[in-house]
């Protein structure tokens, strides 16, 4: 199982970014993938999860209306569109999946929002 995130970077307050999580090594269409974030000095928190392309989603209250998750079964990739970003969203964003009872994580991608 491998998860590779990309798309992070530096953006000004109010800006947008789209993160990608390219997955391999498991049946993508039936898996439930999650995005987490961890800000400096804070605990890691769940941002959003999705069960395959067009499947059920669950958003943390803090990102509802700003973030949109989507999946592409053909590319085995999950996307996280982040709009109206604020400095408090600065964090390392990581992709996660549980396969056969084991948690797998990507390396994470840094998102920095400047004021």
N, C-alpha and C positions, 0 to 999 in steps of 0.2 A: 504494500500500500504506500502510495506516495501522494503528497499534496504539495503543490507549489503555488505560492501566492505571488502576485505582482500587481503593479498599479499604484502603489503608495507614492508619497512625495510631499512636497511643500505646497500649500495652497493658502490663499488669503481667506479671511473670514467672509462667509457668504458664498464661497466657491464650491466647486464640485470635484469629485474624483470617482473613478470606477475601478474597483478592485476585482481581480480575477483569482480564481482558485482552480488550477488544473489538477484533475484527479486521475489516478491510475491504480490498478491492482485489485479492484473490487467491482461489483456490479453497481455501476453508478446510478442507474435508473431506479433502483429500489432502496438506495441508501438515504439516510437523513443527514445532511451536511449542515454544519453550523459555523457561523462567524462569531469569534470572540474578540474582545479588545482588552488591553491592559495598559492603563495610563501610568506614568511614573509615580511610584509610591502607593499605588492602589491595587486592589485585588482584580484579577481577571473577571470579566463579566460577559455574559452571553448577550450578543447583539441581535442575532436573528438566525433562524434555522429554516431549512426547506427540504421537503421530501421530493427529490428529482424535479425535472423540468415541469413547470405548471402545477406542481403538487402543493400540498398544504404548507403554509408558512406560519411562523410565529415571530413577532417582533417584540423587542423590549420596549417598554413605554417611552423610554428616553429617545428613541429614534423613530418612532411612528410618525409618518408624514414627511420624513427627511430621507430615509433609506429605503431602497427597494432591492430585494433579492430576486434573482432569476437564475434559471439553469438551462444548459444546452446539452441534451443527451448525446447529440452527435459529436460534440467536442469534449464530452466529459468535463465540463467546466461550469462552475458556479460564479456568478457575478454579483457584486454588491455595489449598486449605484448610490452614492452618498451626495446629497444636495444640501444647500444652505448650511454648510459646515461652520462650526463655531470653534474657538480655541479649546473648549473643554472636550472636544472630540479627538484631540491629539492623543495618540496611543499607538501601540503596536497591534495590528489587526491580524488575527490568525484563523486559519481554516481548520476545522475539526470534523472527524467522522469516527463512528464506532463500527468496527467490523469484527464479527464473531467475538463479541464481548471485550474487545481491546480498543482503547482510544488511540487514534493517530492524529498527529498535528503537523502542520506545515511549519516552515521556518519563520513565518510572520513577515509583514511588510509595514514599514513605519509610515504613519500618517501624521503630518504636522500642520496645524492650522494656525496661521499668524493673525494677530489682531490688527 
